C-alpha cells in the first residue's frame, strides 16, 4: 500500500486487487470516508499524518502504507505553514522579518521625493510593504487617501514582479497613467486594447473593466434611407440593408459615412423586414446590426502576470456579472483589491471579493459546512449571507422591522484582519499628515412651492390608492389560502417618483410650470446661494440622482452669474468630454465654475479639489454613496474648508401617510 496525494487530499494506492478489496472493506467497516483525509481538514485542525484514523485502521487490518508517508507529511507541513501565514493578522505580519524586508524594498525604491516633488506618507509605505509580504490584500483606504499610488508602489517595489496588471474603470485610466509617470515608469507602461498587447514586455499593463470583461463589438454602418441614383425610398423597391434598387437596377454598397449603430442607438425598425425591432442585437428575421464580434480580453489571459490590482473592487459583489466573472478568471499568485467602500450594502458584499483574494481555499471556510467555499456556487454565497450578513436573503416587504446586515462579527473581523488594511481620514496617523480641512456641513430645510406641493400630493394620493388596492388583493389571497406578494420593485418606483417630484418636478407632464414661475424651492435656493459663492470665486459641485435633473440644472444654472459657466456629467457623457470638463473645472482660471454630476457617475474616482462648495440636490438611498460624492472635493490636495449643503424638503410622506402605507 502506498500513501499518495492530489490537490484535494490523501489517497491510498493499492498494489494488487486483493489489497484493494481489503482496503475497501476496511474503510466501509470502520466508517472512513475520503472527506476525513482532505488537506482542508488536516490543515485547519493542525493534524499530523500519524494522527489519521485511516492510517491506524489500515495498520490494524494489516495493510499499512509502506511508501509515501514521509513525502505526504512534508507536503502537509508546508501547507500548514502557508495557511498559518495567510491567516496571520496584518498587525502580526508587521512584526515579522518578511515585513521588515518588504518595507526596506519600498524605501529603497520610493523612499525619496517622487517626480512631482511629493513623498509617500508613512501609512502608504506600510500598506505597500504589507502588499509585498502578504501577497493577497484588500486595500480599503478611505476615498482620497492614495489607493492608486500605494498599490503601484506595492507592486513595483517587489523585484519579483516582472509584469503587473491593473484593471480599472475607463474613467480612471488617466489617474493610473499619471501615477505611473510620477513613480518614474513613463516609458514602461501600456494600455491594453487588443490581445497582442497582453504580450508586451512593458512592466505595467493597464486595462479598463469594459475591455477586460465585455466582448469587443463592431457595429454595422447604418444603411442609406433612399437610393442615391433615383431617390427611391419605398422599402419594397429600395432594399436598404443590401444597398440595391429595384427601380434603377443598381447596387449601391455605400452606407452613411461614419454612422454606425451602437448599444444606445438600436434601430426602431428593422432595415431588412421593416417590422418593429425585436430583440437586442438581432431582429427575429435574422438581420443583425453587428459586423464583427471578438472575445473579451480576459479570454486571452495567459498567466503572464506576476501581480494584479483590481480598482473599484466593490463592482465584483455580484458574482454573476461580466465584470466579476472576468476578475474571477484572472488568477495570479499576488492579488490586490482596491475599494474605499468594499461593503456598501452589508457584509454579503464581501463574499466574491474575499473568495477571489483567497482563491476559495481553506482560509475562506464555509461556516455551515466547514469546508472551503469553492465549488458551492450560489449555495456558498447563501451560506455566507446567512452566517455573516444577518440571515438569509429576504424581500423588503417580508421584513416587519429593521434588521442588522451583519452577524458573527468576531469571525468576520478575524478574516478581514488578515486580508484588509483600512484607513480613514479621521485616523490619528492619517489626519495629522494629509492636512485636509474638515468640511462644514449645512442642513437646509425648504418648503415646497404651491405647484410642487400639488404635484407631490397627487402622486402621494395615487400611491396610496394603488397600495390599498394591493393590500386588498393580498388579504383576499390569504383568505383563499393563496400567496400574494406586493411588488418591491413597484414600491421603489413609486418612492422614486416622489423623490423626483420633490427635487425636479419639471419631469412630470402634470406639473404646472406657469404656476411655479419657472422655479422650484430647491432650484431657487441653489441659484441664490450659487450667485453668492461665484462672486467669491468659489467653484461648485452639484450631485443629483437623476440624469434629467443633471441636464436641466446645467441649463438653468448656465450664466447664473455673468462670465461663469456650468457643465454636467452623467453615464451617457463620453469619457473624453468628461476629462475635458474636469480639467477645465480644476483650472482656477477657467470660467467653468459649476459642475453637475449624477450620483452613480460622479461618486467615484474623480479628483475635483477646486470645488469649494458641494450641493446634494437630492439624496441617494445609500449614505455611503453620498459620502463618496462630496469626497470628490474633500480629499488630498484640498486646502480650503469645503461647504456641503444637504437639502431636505419639509412635510414629505407625513405620519398620516406612513400609517396608511403600513407594511404587513
N, C-alpha and C positions, 0 to 999 in steps of 0.2 A: 504494500500500500504506500502511495506517495501523496504527501500533502502539497497541493498546488493552490494557485490563486489567480483571480482575474480582477477586473475593475470593481466588481461588486463585493467580493469577499473570498473566503477559502473554499476549496473543493477537495474532495478525496478521490484520487485516481487509482482505480483497481488495476492489478496486473493480469488477472485472468477472470474468467466467468464465475468460478467458484468464489473468489474473493468479492466480486461484485454482488453476487447473491447474498453472501454473508453480511456485507456492509448494508445492503438494503434492508435485510431482516433486522439487523441491529438498530438501525435508525427508526424503523417502524415500531419495533418493540419498546424502545426507550423514549419514544415521542420526541425525536430530534428532527428539527426542520432546518433547512438551509438558511432561513432567516436568522437562526441563532448564531450563524457564523459570518455575518456581514461585517465589513470594515466599520460601518457606522456603529454597530452595537459594541464592538471591541474598542473603538476609538473613544466614543463618548463615555463609556464606563471604565476606561483606562485598564483594560484587561490584558492578560498575558496569554500567549498561545497555550501554555501549560494549564491554564485555568478553564479551557474549553471543555464543556461536558462531553461533546462528541469524541474528543481525544481520549478522555477517561473511559468511556463506554467501549470504544474500539479496542482499548488495551484489555478490558475485561473479557471481551469476546475473542481475544487472541489475534487480532489483526491490527496492531498499532502501526502508524506510518513510520517507515524506515528512512525516508528521504524527504527533504524539503522543509523540515520543521525550522531549522536554523535560518534558512533564507526567508521564510514567511515571517519569522519573528523579527528579522532585521527590517523588512518592509513595514511591518506593523509599528515598530518603534519610530521609524521615520515619519509615518503618517501621524502618529500621536504627537510627535514634537511639532510638526507643522500645524496640527489642529490647536495645540496649546498656544502657539504663537498667534494664530489667527483670532482666537477668542480673547486674547490679552487686550485689556483696555488701552486706549490711547495714552492715558496718563502713565500706565505701567510701561508702555513702549518707550516713553521719553526717558526712562531710567536705564535703558539698555545700551550696550556698545553699538548696536546696529543704528540706533537713532543718532548717537554721537557722531558716527562716521558720516551718516547722511547729512546732518546739519553742517558738517565741515565741507562736504561737497557743495552745498548750497552757498556757503560763504565764499568758497574759493571761486565759484563761477559768477555769482551775482551779489557778492557782499559789498561792492563799492557802488559809486554813483552809476546809474544807468544812462543811456544815451540822451534821455530827455532831462537829465540833471536830478531826477528823483532817486530815492533809495527804497529798498524794501523795508517794510515795517517788521518788527520782531515777530508778530503773530503770523505774518506771511511766510517768513523764513521757517518758523516752526512747523507750519502746516505743510510746506513743501518738503521738509525733512521727513515728516510722518508719511507723506506720499511715497517717498523712496523706500522707507523702512517697511511699511505695511503692504505696499503694492496694490491694495484694494481700499478705496476710501470714498466716502460721501462728503464732499467739501460744501458745507452748508453755511458759508459766511453770509452775513446779512447783506441786503442789497446795497451796492456801492462800496463794499469793503475790499474789492480787488480779487474776485474769484478767478477771473481770466488770467491775470498776471501770475497769481500764485500757482495755478495749475500748470502753466507753461514752465515756470521755474522748476516745479517739482519733476516734470518730465525731462527737461533739457539739462538739468544738473546731474542727472543719472547717466553716467557714461555708457551703461549697458543698453540704453535706448538709442539705437541707431536710426530708427524711423518711428515717428509717432503720428497718431491720427486725432484730429479734433472734429467732432460732429456738433454742429450748432445751427441755429436758425439763420436763414439767409440774411435777415436784417442785422445779425450780429457779426457777420464775416468781417466787416471793416474794423470792428473793435479788436478782433483777434489779430488781424493783419497789423494794426497799429502796435499792439503789444509785442508781437513777434519782432517788429522792427526796433522797438525800444530795447529789447533784450539782445540786439545785435545779430539777428538772423534774417536780415533784409533780403539776402541773396540765397536763402536756404529754406524757402517755403514754396508751396504750390497749392492752388485752389483746384480741387478735383471737379472736372466737368465730364470726363469720359473714362471708360475702363482702362485705357492705356495710361492715364495719369496715375493710377494706383501703383504702377511700376517705376515711377520717378524716384531717383536717388536723393531728392531733396529730403531734408530731415523732418520738416513739419508739413504734414498734409492736412488741409482744411477743407471740409465739405459741409454743405447745408443739409439739414434734415430732408428737405424736399428732394434733392438729387440722390441722397443716400437711400431713401426709403420708397420713393414713388417711381413708377415706370416713366421712362422718358418718351413722351408722346409728341409726334409731329402731326399737326392737324392739316387737313386739306385746305387748299385755297378755295375761297368762295367762288361759285360759278357766276358767269355773266347773266344778267337778267333778260337780255334780248340779243338777237342775232346782230353782230357787228356789221354785216353786209346789207341786210334788208330791213332790219329793225323789228322782225317778228318777235312777239312776246308770248303768244299763246302756247301753253305748255304742251299741247298736242302736236304743235308744229316745231317749236324750238325746244330741243332736248338739252336743257341747260347743263346737267351734270356730265353729259358726253360732249357738249360743245358742237352739236350737229343740228343744222337747219333743214327741215323737210321742204321748205319753200324754194330756197336757192340751191339746195342740194350741196351745201358746202360744210366742211368741218372747220371749226374754229376752236382749237385747243387752248387758245389764250384765255386765261382767267383774270379776275380782278387782281391787279398788281398789289403785292404786299398785304393782301387782306385774307386772313385765314380764320377759320372757325377757332373757338377757344373753349376752355372749360366754362367760362362765364358768358359765352356768346354762342349758344346752341341754336340751330335753325328752328324756326317756328313751324315751317312747312318743309316736308322732305323734298329736296330737289329732284328726286327720282320719281316717287309715286304721287307727289303733290298732296298727300294726306297730312294731317296734323302730325308733328314729330312725336313719335312714341319710342321710349327707350332713352338711353343716355348717349352713348357714342354711336350707336347703330339704330336705324329705323327697323320696324318689323318687316319691311320689304327686303332688307338685306343691305341697303345703302349705308355706308359708314363714313363719318367725317374724319376718320383717322387715316393718314397717309402711311405712317410707319410707327412702330411701337417697339421700344427696346427695354430690356430689363433694367431695374433699378441698380445703382452702383453697388449696393451691398451684395448683390448676387455674384459679383466678380471678386468679392473679398477673398484674398489668397493667403491669409495668415502671415502677411509680410510685415506687420506692425508689432513693435515691442510693447507699446502702451497706447491706450485710447482714453480720451477725455470726452464726456458727453455733457454738453451745455444744456441748460434748461431741462434738467433730468426729470422734472415732475411730469413732462409730457409722456413719460413711459408708464404712468399709472394704469392706463388701460392696456392690458396685456394683449388685446386683440387688434389694436390699431396698427397701421402700417409702420408708423414711427417706432412703436415699441417692439414689434416683431423684427424690424431691421436691426435694432440695437441688440436684441437677444441673440441674433445670429452673428454678431460681431464679437468674437471671443479672442482675447489676448491674455497674457499672463498678468499684466498690470492694467487695472481698470479703475477709472475715476469718474464720479458723477458730480456735477455742479448744480446746485439749486439753493436759492435763499428760502424757498418755500417747498420743501420736499413732501410735506403732508398738509396740503391746503384744506382738505375736507375731513380728514380724520386719519387714524393710524392705518386704515386699509390702503391708503395711497402708497404706502411704503412697500407693499408686497413684491411687485415686479422690480423695483429698484434694488431692494436687498437681495432678491433672487439672482439678478444678473451679476451683482457685485460678488456674491459668494459662489456663484456657479451652481446654486441649489445643492450644495454639499452639506456635510454634517454640521457645519457651523450655522446652518439655517434649517432648523428642525421643525417638522410639523408637530405642534404641541399636543395634538389629539391622538395621532397615530404613532408618535415617537420614531419617525423615520424622516430622512431628508425630503423636502418638499418636491424634489424633482420627480416628474412623471405623473403627478396627480392633477395637473391642469386646473380646471375650474374648481375641483374638489379641494385642492390645496389652498387656492385663493379664498374659498368659503371658510375653510378651517382657520386661516389666518384672521379673517374678518371676525369670525365667531369668538376667537380667543383674545385677540389684541384690540379689536375695534368695537367693543361694546355689544357684540351679539351678531346674529345672522342679519342679512340684508332684509330690510322691511320697507314697505311703501309708506310714504308720508302719512296717508290717511288711515293707516293701520296703527299709528302711534298716537296714544292719547296723552302723552306727557313728554317733556324734554328729556332726552336720554344722552348719557355720556358717549362720546365717539372713541373712547379708548378704555382698555381694561388690561389687567395683569401688567401694570405699568413697570414693575420692577424687572420682570423678564424682558420686556421690550427694550427698556433702557440698557440692560446688560448687552443686548445685541448691538444697539446703537453706540454704546460706549466703545465698542471695539471697531466700529466702522465709520463713525461720523465725527467731524470736527465742526462745532457750531460756535460762531462768534457773532455777537450783536453790537450795534453801535454804542449801546449803553454799558457794555462790559468795561470794567475798570482798566484793563490792559489794552483796550481799544480806544475808549473815549479820550484818554489823555494824549493819544497820538494823532488821531485823524483830524481833530480841531474843526469838526463840522458843527456850527452853531445849532442849538436845539430850535426847531421850528416853533412858531407861535400859532396855536390853533384858535380859530374863531368860529363859534357855533351861532349861526344866524337863523332865526325862525321867522318865516314870512306867512302872510295871509294871502290866499288865492284871490285874484281879481274876480269880479262877478261872473264873467264869461267862463273863466276856468272852473269856478265852483259849480256852475250849472252843468258843464260837461262832465266833471268828476262825479257829481251826484247822480247823473243819469246813468253813467257806466256802473256806478255802485249799485243802483237800483236794478239794472239788468243782471248784474252778477248775483244779487240776492234772489231775484226771481228764478234764475237758472239753477242756483244751488238748492233752493227749496224744492224745485221740481225733481232734482236728483235725489234729494233726501226722501221724497215721496216714493220714487221708484225703488230706492233701496229698502224702505220699510215694507213696500208691497212684496218685494222679492223675498225678504226674510219671513214674511207671513206665509208665503208659499213653500218656504224651506229651501229657496234658492239663494245663490250668492250674487250680489251686485256690487261692483266696485266703482266708486266715483273716480273719474279720471284725474290723476295727479297732474298730468300734463295740461289738462284743461284748466285746472285751478291756477297753475302757474301762468297760463296765458292770460287769464283774467287779471291776475296780480300785475302782470307786465303792462296791460292796458291802463290800469290805474296809475302805475308809475309814470307812464308816458303822458297821461292826462295832467299829472301834477308838474311835469317838467317841460314837455314840449307839446302842448295841446294842438298846435297848428297841424299836426299829423292827421287829425280827425276831420272828416268832412262836415260833421255836425257842429264843429267849433265856430262860434260867432266871432269871426275875425274883426268885423267892424266894431262890434261892441267892446272888444278888448283894446281898441285904439292902437292896434299894431304892436302890442307888447304883452308881457306876462310879468307876474310878480318876480320870478327868478331872473328873467332877462333884464328887467328894469333895474334890479339890484346890481347885476353883473355890469351892466352898461355904465351906471353911475360910478361904481367902485373902480372899474377899469379906467375911466377918464382920470380919476384921481391918481391912480398908480402910474399911468402912462405919462402924466405930466411930470412925475418924479423920475422918469426914465427907468421904470421897473417893468421888466418883461413878465408876461403872464402865461401860465399853463391852465387849460381848462379840460376837464375829463367828463365824458358822458357815456352812458351805456348803449346809446342808440346811434346808428350811422346817420339816420335822417337828422337827428338833433345836432350832431357834429357838423354836418354840412350847413345846416341852417344858421347855426351860431357863427360860423365863419362869414357867411353873407351879412348877417345883421351887425357883426362887430367890425367888419372891414371899414376902415376910415372913421371909427368912432371918435378918434382924435386926428386932426389933420397931420398927414405925414406918417401915420402909424398903420401898419398892415396886419392882416390876420390870415392864417393858413390852417389847414386841417389835415389829419392823418387818420385813416381807418384801414381796415383789411383790404379794401379794393384799390388803395392808392399804391402805385407802382413803387418798388424799392428805390429806384434811382431818384424819384421825386421826393420820397421821404428823406433821403440823405441830404438832398439839396435844401429842403426846408429846415432840417435840424442844424445843418452847417450855418445857414443864414440866422437862425434863432440864436445860435451860440456866438455869433458875431455881434458884439455890443454896438457896433456902428450901423448894422443893417436895420432897415425900417420894419422888418418882420418882428412884431412885438407881441403878438398873441398867437399861440399855437393850441388848437383844439384837437384832442385825441380821444379815441374810444378806449374804454377800459381794457378790452381784450388786447388791442394792438399796442397801446401806449404804456401798459403797465410794466413791461419787462424790457431790460437790456439797454435802453437809451439813457445817455447822459446829457442832461439839459440844465446844467448848473447856472445858466444865465437867467433862468426863471426865478423870480424873487417873490412871486405870489402864485398860489395854486387854488383854483376853484373846483370843487367837486359838485358839478352842476346837478348830477343825480348820483345816488349811491348804488354800488354793487351789492348783491346779496352776500358776497364773501368779504368780510372785513380785511382779510389779508390782501385781497386784490386792491382795496383802497389804499392800504399802506404802500403797496408796490407803486401805485400811481404817483403819490406825492414824493416817493423816494427817487423819482427821476430828477428832482431838483435838490432834495436833501440827501447828498451823498458826497464822497470825496471830491474835493475841488470847489465846494460851495463855501464861500467866505462870509456870506451875509445871513441874517435871520430870515427864513422864508415864512411868509404868512400863508396859512392854509385855511380856506374858508369852507366850512361844512354848512350846507344849506338844507334845511328841512322845512316842510310846509305844515302849518298847523291844521288840526281837525281833519286828518285823513284816517279813514276806517275807524270811526268812533266806537266807543264801548258798546253802544246800542247795536251797531252793525256786527261787531265781533260776537255779541250774544246770539244774533240771528244766524251767523255763519259758524255755529258750533260744529266741531268736528266730532262725529260719533264713531 
